[in-house]
Amino acid sequence: MEGMMRLRKKYSAEFKAEAVKLAQQPGKVLITVESDLGIHDSLIRRWVKEAEGGVLNKTSTPQPSDLAKEVIRLKRENDSLRMERDIIKKALGYFAKFWNIGGCPGFCVNGIH
């Protein structure tokens, strides 16, 4: 009996909307639309109810608010600026070592100041 388990099919929002449009056409019978689409009997009835209630048109995950989007953008910018700062620090350390060799500030030519 375990091997006989049926997998639940997922239908896209577009498919559901098209099925609802077909079911709501004048002269269409739900049973024929369901059999034409190859879906379970009660699905279109549920989708029609959801469409009438406005549930079908809503997205399942809420979109972040403008404030949340701004926070995300600022965090990315902050990470980028930290990386740039770290690169500059390393370069400054490298050049500081280079300039201090032999007491020459780095702009000397042949040891002449």
Disulfide bonds with the S-S distance in Angstrom:
Cys104-Cys108 2.33
